[in-house]
Amino acid sequence: MALTLHYHPLASFCWKALIALYENDVPFTPNPVNLGDAAERAALLKLWPIGKFPVLRDEARGETVPESSIIIEYLDRHYPGRTRFIPENSELALQTRLRDRFYDLYVHLPMQKIMVDRLRPADKRDSHGVEEARAQLKTSYRMIEQQMAAGRWAIGEAFTMADCAALPPLFYASMVEPFGDNKGLVAYLERLKARRSIARVMEEAEPYFGMVPKEDG
Ligand SMILES: N[C@@H](CCC(=O)N[C@@H](CS)C(=O)NCC(=O)O)C(=O)O
């Protein structure tokens, strides 16, 4: 098989790439990477010295593609299917990329900040940084609530890369900072979870859910 995805089934940015692969039933070989294993970590670093996953390797085209958004654009260009992740219309394409950045930078990163802080030793926790992350999430929730008035999906009526970007951080963020009375946001997460590609990603992650850090402090 030409494509190999280096990933972990619980890792939120890996979900983003998996959703895109499953959306269009693109055949690929999954390579789960245990970052705690020195040899597996070294193999990932060889592909992408930053050492973060997902990383897609395309043997047919001789390309190594890191970064979830770039993987999705790459799939859209070279392995297209019924779901187009970047709309043809250039204005909608710009909106899709903006919303993708919004979910990565202003939902995903603050959610990660809170989760990763839970794994730190008690005397190394960053309570100020966590408070800032919570404030960022609340602002982003209010923005998503307004965005949802425009349609079923992140930029309207078509499922795009922005929705691939939305599910992973919203799923985990709902565990660390409740959505409150943002009913449109609650309904959006439920719509995402009901989508076939996403239900599959979540089913595969379920055996690992016990590893999710659960408590503050
Ligand atoms: N900007 C990257 C972020 C990737 C990322 O943060 N991946 C996390 C897993 S969700 C990771 O590799 N964490 C391991 C580490 O930082 O050592 C993307 O969009 O792919």
The ligand as an SDF file (V2000), in Angstrom:
LIG
                    3D

 20 19  0  0  0  0  0  0  0  0999 V2000
    0.8330   20.9980   14.3840 N   0  0  0  0  0  0  0  0  0  0  0  0
    0.8920   19.5680   14.4790 C   0  0  0  0  0  0  0  0  0  0  0  0
    0.6560   19.1630   15.9320 C   0  0  0  0  0  0  0  0  0  0  0  0
    0.9140   17.6890   16.1660 C   0  0  0  0  0  0  0  0  0  0  0  0
    0.8860   17.3090   17.6450 C   0  0  0  0  0  0  0  0  0  0  0  0
    0.8960   18.1700   18.5480 O   0  0  0  0  0  0  0  0  0  0  0  0
    0.8560   16.0030   17.8760 N   0  0  0  0  0  0  0  0  0  0  0  0
    0.9040   15.5040   19.2290 C   0  0  0  0  0  0  0  0  0  0  0  0
   -0.1360   14.4060   19.4060 C   0  0  0  0  0  0  0  0  0  0  0  0
   -1.7830   15.0450   19.3580 S   0  0  0  0  0  0  0  0  0  0  0  0
    2.2570   14.8730   19.4840 C   0  0  0  0  0  0  0  0  0  0  0  0
    2.9020   14.4000   18.5750 O   0  0  0  0  0  0  0  0  0  0  0  0
    2.6690   14.8370   20.7450 N   0  0  0  0  0  0  0  0  0  0  0  0
    3.8690   14.1680   21.1440 C   0  0  0  0  0  0  0  0  0  0  0  0
    4.9520   15.0850   21.6040 C   0  0  0  0  0  0  0  0  0  0  0  0
    4.7700   16.3140   21.5620 O   0  0  0  0  0  0  0  0  0  0  0  0
    5.9770   14.5510   22.0500 O   0  0  0  0  0  0  0  0  0  0  0  0
   -0.1610   18.9430   13.5430 C   0  0  0  0  0  0  0  0  0  0  0  0
   -1.1050   19.6380   13.1570 O   0  0  0  0  0  0  0  0  0  0  0  0
   -0.0090   17.7830   13.1190 O   0  0  0  0  0  0  0  0  0  0  0  0
  1  2  1  0
  2  3  1  0
  2 18  1  0
  3  4  1  0
  4  5  1  0
  5  6  2  0
  5  7  1  0
  7  8  1  0
  8  9  1  0
  8 11  1  0
  9 10  1  0
 11 12  2  0
 11 13  1  0
 13 14  1  0
 14 15  1  0
 15 16  2  0
 15 17  1  0
 18 19  2  0
 18 20  1  0
M  END
$$$$
